[in-house]
Amino acid sequence: MRKHPSEGMDALEKESKLPLKGWETEVARAKEYGLEGAKSIVDRNISTFSRGELPHFAGINTFMKAPYVENVNEVGNYDVAIVGVPHDSGTTYRPGTRFGPQGIRKISALYTPYNYEMGVDLREQISICDVGDIFTIPANNEKSFDQISKGVAHIFASGAFPIILGGDHSIGFPTVRGVCRHLGDKKVGIIHFDRHVDTQETDLDERMHTCPWFHATNMKNAPAKNLVQLGIGGWQVPREGVKICRERSTNVLTVTDICEMGLKEAADFAIEKATDGTDCVYISFDIDCIDAGFVPGTGWPEPGGLLPREALKLLEYIIRKVNVCGIELVEVSPPYDVSDMTALLATRVICDSIAHLVVSGQLPRKSRPEWISDKCNMSVDQKWR
């Protein structure tokens, strides 16, 4: 008789050990806030007005139906804070990523907080909130960058773990700048999933979505030697950016490198380089690192990228072994999406990442991470122009 694969059997046992307190609290809140269901409803857990996870097709579209925190001064009461950055003024080809946060939130309602293989139930093990979107300024990158940095710095300093929904990849610079404002003398490594290097100083005379890592690695808290880029390649990598990678000695693995090394060795390489002399790691995940056949809803689709399961496994290997201080997911462009498949994969990346933080013991935080400084340094980046 063939032996059953261990992951499936282990998952059954893990589920039996998960509590139900979070679900019971959600049901009670739904009945209190949304009225008890009509008398004809047999399941008395169903309320009159939709509140909480069910039904998946109804309700207000926060990320995974998480509580909306209108007063951002309360964000530190939660383990994880989801924040949208609806900015696409840094786009140089196909706009639409300003609708990325909306698209991700909408399809995220399809997900439950429970993952079978990992035996994780986010509702039971951590608290997640959605603080809505940062107020960006259309057609003005620099003002938007200032808003983004201030918003991310506020969440980061509160102790809540920041998950940023983009938005085009130009936001990579101001998000990292927001983190660096509260690092004090600590340093952060950057692990960047993408098909493009995004290391030009300017594009079309401005700091666009091809430029975040040039400017992020100008900051003393984010050394260029700790920038690791995974999945780079194809016909959309400008030579100006490649020159910067060479000059600053950053670390680049192509899809072929990753496939030939193997996922675990590639992840170990990324971890070694990103953590060399740093205190924490920031993960920037551009959805176009995935092969274009899986993610049509993005501004610069490039064939030949990673398979979804490869990218998800790399995230598992990396997140479970490093101190992660923040995660961003960028370049989802709903106007170009098909059946929400790009936004759905983005949701999977975020949910898996949060689950790996739980499994590795990074969430919920037992104490305030030592790399978070109470003091805000507004001068972490070098002046530009």
N, C-alpha and C positions, 0 to 999 in steps of 0.2 A: 504494500500500500504506500502511495507516495506521501511523503511528509509535507504537511501544510507549511508554506513560507512563514517564517517566524514573525515578520512585521505585522501580518494580518492578525495572528493570534495574540501577539503582544498588545496590539491596539485594543482588542476586546477587553483585555485585563486592565489597561490604563483607563478606559472609560468608566469602569466600575468604581474607580477610586476618585473620580471627579465629583465635587459637590454640586448641589442644585440650588444653593442659596441665592445666587445671582438671578437665576431664572424665576424663582419664587418671588423675589423682591420686585422684579420687573412686572410680573403678572399682577401683583397686589397694587403696584403703582398705576398700572393700566386701568384697573377697575376703579381706583380712587379718582384718578384724573379724567378718565374717559367714560365713566358710568358703567354700571353692570349691564350686560347684554340683555336683549329683549327676552321675554319669558319663553318664547319658542326655542331659544338657543339651548341646546342640551349641554354643551361644554361651557360650564360656568366660569372658565378662565377667559372667555372671550368678552371684551368690553364693547360698548356701543360705538365709541370713537376709537379709531386706530391709534394705539400707543405701543411703542416698543417694536420688537422684531417682526411680528406677524400682523397682517399678511405682508408678504414680501413685495406685493405690487402696490401697496398703499403707504401713506404716511409721508412725512417730510424727509427730503433726501439729505440727511447728514451722512457721514461715512459710516456704513454698516448700522444705521439707525442709532448711532451713539448720541448721548445727550448733547444738545447745543448749548454752549456756554456763551451767553451774550455779554456778560461782564468778564472781560479777559483778565481782570485782576484776580479772578478765582481759579485761573488755569492751574496753579500750583497744587490744587486739591486733587488733581488727577495724575495717574501714572503716565499716560500718553495723551498728547494733544495733536489732533489733526488740524492742519491749517492749509487753506488754499491760497495759491498765488496765481490769479488769473491774468497773467501777463504774456503777451506775444509781440510786443513792439521790438523785441530783439530778433525776430524771425527774418531771415533773408530770402525765403522762397515762399512756402505755403503757410499763410497765417491760419489761426484757428485754435491754437493751444490755450488761448485765454478761456476757452470753454472746457479745458481739461479737467479742472476740479469738479465742475458740474457733471461731466460725463462719468468720471470715476465714482462720484458719490451716488449717481443714479443707479449704475449697475451693481454697486457694492451691496445694495439692498437684497440682491439675490443670495448673498453669502450668509451663512450662520456663523456664530463665533466659535464653533467646534470644528477641529480638524482630526479626522480619524487616525491617520498614520502617526501623528505626533502625540495624540492623546492630550491635546490642549483645548481648553474652553476659555477663550479670552474673557467672556462675561463673568466667569467664576474666579479667574485668577488675577485679573488686573482691572483697573478702571480706565476707560477711554472716553475722551470728550472731543467734540468738534467745535473749534472756536470760529468757524466761518472763514472768510477770506480777508486777506490784506488788501487795503484800498490802494490799488496801483493806478498810475496816471497814463492813459493811452497816449502813445506817440512821444513819451518822454521817459527814456530809459533811466536817466540819472536820478530823477525824482522818484521813480518807482523803486530803484535800487535802495534809496534812502529809506523809503517806507518798509521795504522787505527786510533790510538789516535791522531796523528798529523793532519790527514785529517778531522776528526770529530771536533776537537778543532777549526780548521780554519773556518769551516762552522758555528759552534755554535757561535763563537765570532763575526762573521760577522752580526749577527742578523737574518739571514735566518733560517727558521725552518728546522732542519735536519730530513729527512726520509731515513733510511738506509736499503738497500736491501742486505740480506745475501745470501750465506755464511752460514757456520755452526755456532752453538751457542757459540763457543769459543770467537767469536767477541764481545759478551756481555760485557766482561771485558774491552777490549780496547776502545769500544765505550763510555761506562760510564766514563772511565778514561779521554777520550777526553773532555767530558762535564765537569767533575770535575776540569779540569785545568783552566777553566774560571768561576768557581763559587765563587771564593774568599772565604769568610767565610760562604757562603750559603750552604744549604744541599738539597739533592735530595732523594726522595723516589722512589723505583723501584716496578712497578707492572708487574709481569712476568706471562704470559700465557704459560702453558707447561703441558706435562704429566710427566716430569722428573724434579727433584729438582735442578740438576746442581750445587751442592754446595760442591763437593769434592775439596780437595786441589790439588790433582794430579790424573791422570788416565794414566796408562801405562807410569808412571814416568814423565809426562809432563802436562802442563796446556791445557787441551783438551776441547771439547764441553760439557763435564760433569762438568766443573769447574768454569764457569765465575763468579758466585755469591759468591763463597768463596773469591775470590780476589777483586771483586768490593766492597764488604762490609768490606774489610780491610781498605778502604779509609775513612778518617774522614768525607768527604762530603757525604758519602752514608752509613749511619748507618744500621746495620743488622736488627734492630727493625722496620725499614721502608721498608723492603723487604716483599712483598706480592706475593704469588705464587698461581695461580688459575688453577685448572684442574688436579692437581697432582694425580697419582695413577697407578695401574696396576703392572706388573711383571718386570718392567725395572727401578726401583728406587733403586739405590745402597744404602746399609745401611750406608756406609761411609758418604754419603751426608746427610742422615736423621740425623745422629749423630750431624753433624754440625748445622743443623736447630734447633735441640733441644738445643745445647750448646749456640747458638747465639740468641735464642728466636725470630726466624723469624716467619712468618705467612703463614700457608698453608691451602688452601681449596681444598678438593677433588671434583670430579665431583658430587659425591653423596651429599656432603655438599652443593654445589651450587644448585642442584636440590631441596633438601629438604628445604633450606633457601628461595629459590626463587631468581631470578636474581637480582632484585632490592636490596634486603637485602644483598646479596653477594657482590654486587658492593659497597654498603654503607660501608660494613666491610672493603673492600680493600681500599676505600678512607680514612676511619678513620685511618687505620694503616699506610698507605703510606704518609699521610700528617701530621702526629703527629710530630710537631717540624721541618718540612721541608718547603722549599720555592717553590719547583716545583717537578714534577713527571716525570720519564722516563718510557716509556712503551716498554717492550720487548715481542714480540709476536712470539712464536715458532709455526709454522704451525701444528706441531704434537699434539698440544693441542686438535685439532679437531679429532673426531673419524676416525680411519684409513680407513674406508670404503669410506670416502669423500676425503682423501688426501693420495693416494698411493705414490705420488712422494716426499718421505721424507726418511731420513736416518734411523730413529728408529720409524717406525709406531707402534702404540699401540692401540688396540681396546678399546672401552669403553669411548672414550673422549667426548668432548662437541659436540653438533650439531652445524652446521654453524650458524644458526639463533640465538642460545644461545650465542655464542662467539661474534657475531656482536652486539647483544643487550647489553651485558656486556660492550663492548667498548663504546657504546652510553652513557650508564649511567655514566661511569667513566669519559670519556673525557669531557663531557659537564659540569662536576662539579669540575674539578681540573685544576691547572696550569700545562699544559704539556710542557716539554722542549725539547722532542725529542721522536722519535718512530723508532724501528727497527723491521724488519720482517725477520725471519731466517728459515733455514732448508728446503727450497724448493730445491728438487733434481730432475731436469728435466729428467735425464736418467731413473728414475723409475716412471715418471709420465705417466698418461693415458689421452689422449685427452686434455692435458694441464689443467686438472681440478684442480690440486693443485696450479699451478701458477695463475689460474683464481681466485681461492678463495683468494690467497695472494693479488692479485690486488684489490679485493673487500674490504679486510681488510684495505688496505692503503687508497683507495678512500673514504670509509666511515669515517675513522679516520680524514682525512683532512676536510671532510664536517662537522663533529662534531666540529672541531676547528673553522670553519667559523660560524656555527649556534650559538656557545657559545660566539662568539665575540673575540676569541683568535687570529684569523686571519681575515683580515690582521692586523698586529700589529700597534697600534696607536702610540706606543713609544717603545723604547728599554726596554725589561724586566729588572727589577732591579736585577735579579739573575745573569745576564751576567756581568762578570768582564772583564775590558779591559786588566788586567794583566794576564799573563799566568804563572801558577804555575806548574813547571815540576816535583815537588816532592810530588804530592798528594798521590801516592800509596806507600805502604811499600815495601822495597826491598825484592826480592824473589830470593833465592839461591845466 
